[in-house]
Amino acid sequence: MEILFFVLFFVLGLIVGSFLNVVIFRFKKKESVLKKRSYCLKCKKKLEVWDLFPVLSFLFLGGKCRYCKKPISIQYPLVELVTAVLFVALYWKFDLTIALLYFLVITCLLILIFVVDLKHYTVPDRLVIPGIFLAFLASYLILDFSLINLGLGVLVSGGFFLILFLISKGKAIGMGDLKLGILAGLILGFPEVILALFFAFIFGGLVGGILILSKKKKGRDLIPFAPFFVTAIFLVIFFGEKILDKIWGM
């Protein structure tokens, strides 16, 4: 029975990931994700049902559009697979609880923020603001976080980004990153959000250093921070308690 639920959540994640791809690709164009059928971004041909099976369609078509034969973005299978793996991991951690439902929804928002910032260098309010309200209500009412804990989480994370924003005059950190900091504080609480900040800057420093050394980026080029922060948030969601226990036990 347990294996059946793992399979079901993996398949659900693939389907949801496919929908997230539609949202991501139509984000800039502000197109409806419900009223308009999926289409090839290159030739604009409307896709048939058999072209839309998560991951499988990409593999069967050899990564190319059935109609114009131009390459399909690798983003499609990656987002679908990552969403599926995260859904399975969340089920493994939270079982069939109301907390699981909350984390499934917040995971979708975080994946959207990750990819949109990576592609467009922006953390949009229409994603992060609903996430802030959802995280506050769920953390307080479902996860039993105290208001003091949530307040400290927001103060530490949001305050940290506010200081960076003011010091750099908005050049190093944008308001979107600040709001994402508030969201992280509400998702993780205190002191877990400190771990997320630490890991995010470690990841960002390593990747940024590699990009600069490989001459793919220059020292003054912008590097989106949300992908590193979102990755760190997931790391802390799954392993934060164990990491803190080891720190306290040292």
ROSE-628746 format. One record per residue (C-alpha): residue number from 0; x, y, z; residue in one letter. Coordinates in Angstrom, 2 decimals. Layout:
<recs>
{NUM {X Y Z} "a"}
...
</recs>
This chain:
<recs>
{0 {0.00 0.00 0.00} "m"}
{1 {2.85 2.38 0.88} "e"}
{2 {4.47 1.83 -2.51} "i"}
{3 {1.13 2.57 -4.20} "l"}
{4 {0.96 5.99 -2.50} "f"}
{5 {4.54 6.76 -3.52} "f"}
{6 {3.63 5.96 -7.13} "v"}
{7 {0.43 8.01 -6.94} "l"}
{8 {2.25 11.07 -5.59} "f"}
{9 {4.98 10.69 -8.21} "f"}
{10 {2.39 10.64 -11.00} "v"}
{11 {0.52 13.55 -9.40} "l"}
{12 {3.78 15.48 -9.24} "g"}
{13 {4.43 14.84 -12.94} "l"}
{14 {0.96 16.13 -13.84} "i"}
{15 {1.24 19.20 -11.59} "v"}
{16 {4.75 19.85 -12.91} "g"}
{17 {3.38 19.85 -16.46} "s"}
{18 {0.82 22.48 -15.41} "f"}
{19 {3.56 24.54 -13.71} "l"}
{20 {5.46 24.56 -17.00} "n"}
{21 {2.45 26.11 -18.71} "v"}
{22 {2.26 28.79 -16.02} "v"}
{23 {5.99 29.52 -16.35} "i"}
{24 {6.01 29.80 -20.14} "f"}
{25 {2.91 32.02 -20.18} "r"}
{26 {4.06 34.16 -17.26} "f"}
{27 {5.64 36.99 -19.26} "k"}
{28 {2.89 37.00 -21.87} "k"}
{29 {0.24 37.06 -19.15} "k"}
{30 {-1.78 34.50 -21.09} "e"}
{31 {-4.52 32.47 -19.44} "s"}
{32 {-3.37 29.03 -18.35} "v"}
{33 {-6.90 27.64 -18.48} "l"}
{34 {-8.63 29.14 -21.53} "k"}
{35 {-5.93 28.45 -24.10} "k"}
{36 {-4.68 25.04 -25.18} "r"}
{37 {-0.98 24.22 -24.95} "s"}
{38 {1.02 25.01 -28.09} "y"}
{39 {4.57 24.80 -29.43} "c"}
{40 {6.43 28.00 -28.61} "l"}
{41 {8.32 27.79 -31.92} "k"}
{42 {5.67 26.98 -34.56} "c"}
{43 {2.58 27.90 -32.45} "k"}
{44 {0.92 24.59 -33.39} "k"}
{45 {-1.68 23.48 -30.84} "k"}
{46 {-0.57 20.29 -29.15} "l"}
{47 {-2.69 17.16 -29.05} "e"}
{48 {-3.39 15.19 -25.88} "v"}
{49 {-0.73 12.60 -26.72} "w"}
{50 {1.89 15.37 -26.92} "d"}
{51 {1.29 16.34 -23.32} "l"}
{52 {2.17 13.26 -21.27} "f"}
{53 {4.68 14.48 -18.66} "p"}
{54 {8.29 13.43 -19.43} "v"}
{55 {7.13 10.55 -21.68} "l"}
{56 {6.18 12.86 -24.56} "s"}
{57 {9.59 14.53 -24.35} "f"}
{58 {11.34 11.14 -24.50} "l"}
{59 {9.18 9.67 -27.27} "f"}
{60 {9.59 12.79 -29.41} "l"}
{61 {13.34 12.86 -28.88} "g"}
{62 {13.14 16.29 -27.29} "g"}
{63 {11.72 17.84 -30.47} "k"}
{64 {8.34 19.23 -31.51} "c"}
{65 {6.30 16.66 -33.45} "r"}
{66 {5.32 19.31 -36.01} "y"}
{67 {8.26 21.69 -36.59} "c"}
{68 {11.03 19.36 -35.31} "k"}
{69 {12.63 22.18 -33.33} "k"}
{70 {14.09 21.37 -29.87} "p"}
{71 {11.77 21.38 -26.86} "i"}
{72 {13.17 23.15 -23.80} "s"}
{73 {14.76 20.80 -21.28} "i"}
{74 {12.84 22.81 -18.71} "q"}
{75 {9.73 20.72 -19.43} "y"}
{76 {10.97 17.33 -18.17} "p"}
{77 {13.15 18.86 -15.44} "l"}
{78 {10.30 20.79 -13.81} "v"}
{79 {8.03 17.76 -14.08} "e"}
{80 {10.57 15.39 -12.55} "l"}
{81 {11.60 17.76 -9.76} "v"}
{82 {7.96 18.35 -8.85} "t"}
{83 {7.31 14.60 -8.81} "a"}
{84 {10.33 13.86 -6.61} "v"}
{85 {9.40 16.64 -4.18} "l"}
{86 {5.79 15.42 -3.97} "f"}
{87 {7.01 11.92 -3.08} "v"}
{88 {9.48 13.32 -0.52} "a"}
{89 {6.76 15.46 1.06} "l"}
{90 {4.43 12.46 1.35} "y"}
{91 {7.31 10.50 2.93} "w"}
{92 {7.83 13.28 5.51} "k"}
{93 {4.27 14.39 6.30} "f"}
{94 {2.13 11.35 5.42} "d"}
{95 {-1.57 11.94 4.59} "l"}
{96 {-2.11 15.03 6.74} "t"}
{97 {-3.38 18.57 6.26} "i"}
{98 {0.26 19.66 6.61} "a"}
{99 {1.05 17.62 3.48} "l"}
{100 {-1.60 19.50 1.49} "l"}
{101 {-0.13 22.82 2.61} "y"}
{102 {3.42 21.84 1.68} "f"}
{103 {2.29 20.54 -1.72} "l"}
{104 {0.78 23.94 -2.50} "v"}
{105 {3.69 25.98 -1.13} "i"}
{106 {6.08 23.73 -3.07} "t"}
{107 {4.32 24.63 -6.31} "c"}
{108 {4.71 28.33 -5.52} "l"}
{109 {8.40 27.89 -4.66} "l"}
{110 {9.07 25.99 -7.90} "i"}
{111 {7.41 28.78 -9.88} "l"}
{112 {9.47 31.41 -8.04} "i"}
{113 {12.65 29.39 -8.65} "f"}
{114 {12.17 29.10 -12.42} "v"}
{115 {10.65 32.55 -13.05} "v"}
{116 {13.56 34.26 -11.25} "d"}
{117 {16.05 32.06 -13.10} "l"}
{118 {14.51 32.99 -16.46} "k"}
{119 {13.36 36.56 -15.93} "h"}
{120 {15.36 37.87 -12.93} "y"}
{121 {12.26 38.73 -10.95} "t"}
{122 {10.35 37.40 -7.94} "v"}
{123 {6.78 38.39 -8.84} "p"}
{124 {4.34 39.68 -6.25} "d"}
{125 {1.55 37.54 -7.71} "r"}
{126 {3.46 34.49 -6.53} "l"}
{127 {5.18 35.57 -3.34} "v"}
{128 {2.35 37.62 -1.76} "i"}
{129 {-0.21 34.77 -1.82} "p"}
{130 {2.57 32.53 -0.50} "g"}
{131 {3.13 34.87 2.46} "i"}
{132 {-0.55 34.80 3.45} "f"}
{133 {-0.79 31.04 2.98} "l"}
{134 {2.43 30.36 4.94} "a"}
{135 {1.35 32.57 7.84} "f"}
{136 {-2.07 30.94 8.19} "l"}
{137 {-0.78 27.39 7.74} "a"}
{138 {2.26 27.79 10.01} "s"}
{139 {0.14 29.28 12.79} "y"}
{140 {-3.05 27.20 12.45} "l"}
{141 {-1.76 23.87 11.12} "i"}
{142 {1.89 23.58 12.15} "l"}
{143 {1.37 25.27 15.55} "d"}
{144 {4.16 27.81 15.15} "f"}
{145 {3.89 30.51 17.80} "s"}
{146 {3.49 34.13 16.75} "l"}
{147 {6.82 34.86 18.45} "i"}
{148 {8.54 32.14 16.42} "n"}
{149 {7.05 33.43 13.16} "l"}
{150 {7.84 37.01 14.09} "g"}
{151 {11.48 36.15 14.76} "l"}
{152 {11.66 34.22 11.48} "g"}
{153 {10.35 37.20 9.53} "v"}
{154 {12.51 39.66 11.47} "l"}
{155 {15.72 37.70 10.89} "v"}
{156 {15.18 36.79 7.24} "s"}
{157 {13.23 39.82 6.05} "g"}
{158 {15.38 42.16 8.13} "g"}
{159 {18.57 40.67 6.72} "f"}
{160 {17.44 41.28 3.15} "f"}
{161 {16.20 44.76 4.04} "l"}
{162 {19.66 45.67 5.32} "i"}
{163 {21.27 44.33 2.12} "l"}
{164 {18.71 46.21 0.04} "f"}
{165 {19.41 49.50 1.80} "l"}
{166 {23.20 49.09 1.76} "i"}
{167 {23.29 48.21 -1.96} "s"}
{168 {20.51 50.68 -2.82} "k"}
{169 {18.59 47.89 -4.49} "g"}
{170 {21.46 46.85 -6.78} "k"}
{171 {22.43 43.58 -5.05} "a"}
{172 {19.05 42.60 -3.60} "i"}
{173 {15.62 43.49 -4.95} "g"}
{174 {12.30 43.90 -3.19} "m"}
{175 {11.27 40.51 -4.53} "g"}
{176 {14.14 38.86 -2.65} "d"}
{177 {13.12 40.73 0.50} "l"}
{178 {9.56 39.43 0.20} "k"}
{179 {10.90 35.94 -0.44} "l"}
{180 {12.87 36.35 2.79} "g"}
{181 {9.62 37.10 4.62} "i"}
{182 {8.02 34.05 3.01} "l"}
{183 {10.94 31.85 4.10} "a"}
{184 {10.65 33.13 7.66} "g"}
{185 {6.98 32.13 7.73} "l"}
{186 {7.56 28.72 6.15} "i"}
{187 {10.50 27.72 8.35} "l"}
{188 {10.22 29.85 11.48} "g"}
{189 {13.12 30.54 13.83} "f"}
{190 {15.90 29.38 13.98} "p"}
{191 {15.49 27.15 10.89} "e"}
{192 {15.37 30.18 8.58} "v"}
{193 {18.93 31.05 9.63} "i"}
{194 {20.04 27.70 8.22} "l"}
{195 {18.26 28.48 4.95} "a"}
{196 {20.02 31.84 4.69} "l"}
{197 {23.37 30.20 5.40} "f"}
{198 {22.91 27.46 2.79} "f"}
{199 {21.50 29.90 0.22} "a"}
{200 {24.58 32.12 0.36} "f"}
{201 {26.89 29.09 0.32} "i"}
{202 {25.15 27.75 -2.80} "f"}
{203 {25.08 31.19 -4.40} "g"}
{204 {28.76 31.80 -3.67} "g"}
{205 {29.82 28.43 -5.08} "l"}
{206 {27.75 28.68 -8.26} "v"}
{207 {28.62 32.35 -8.76} "g"}
{208 {32.31 31.59 -8.34} "g"}
{209 {32.13 28.74 -10.86} "i"}
{210 {30.30 30.94 -13.39} "l"}
{211 {32.86 33.73 -13.01} "i"}
{212 {35.86 31.37 -13.23} "l"}
{213 {34.36 29.74 -16.32} "s"}
{214 {33.85 33.28 -17.75} "k"}
{215 {30.13 32.71 -18.21} "k"}
{216 {29.50 35.63 -15.85} "k"}
{217 {31.43 38.75 -14.94} "k"}
{218 {31.85 40.08 -11.41} "g"}
{219 {29.18 42.74 -11.87} "r"}
{220 {26.66 40.56 -13.72} "d"}
{221 {23.38 39.84 -11.97} "l"}
{222 {22.83 36.32 -10.72} "i"}
{223 {19.27 35.48 -9.59} "p"}
{224 {19.26 34.64 -5.90} "f"}
{225 {15.82 33.02 -5.54} "a"}
{226 {16.91 29.64 -7.02} "p"}
{227 {19.58 29.29 -4.31} "f"}
{228 {17.22 30.41 -1.56} "f"}
{229 {14.40 28.12 -2.69} "v"}
{230 {16.84 25.18 -2.83} "t"}
{231 {17.98 26.02 0.71} "a"}
{232 {14.36 26.25 1.92} "i"}
{233 {13.65 22.73 0.66} "f"}
{234 {16.86 21.45 2.24} "l"}
{235 {15.79 22.83 5.61} "v"}
{236 {12.20 21.57 5.25} "i"}
{237 {13.49 18.01 4.92} "f"}
{238 {16.65 18.04 7.01} "f"}
{239 {16.59 21.21 9.12} "g"}
{240 {15.64 19.52 12.39} "e"}
{241 {18.39 16.90 12.08} "k"}
{242 {20.98 19.54 11.23} "i"}
{243 {19.99 21.68 14.21} "l"}
{244 {20.01 18.67 16.52} "d"}
{245 {23.59 17.94 15.50} "k"}
{246 {24.55 21.60 16.00} "i"}
{247 {22.97 21.74 19.47} "w"}
{248 {24.62 18.43 20.35} "g"}
{249 {28.13 19.59 19.48} "m"}
</recs>
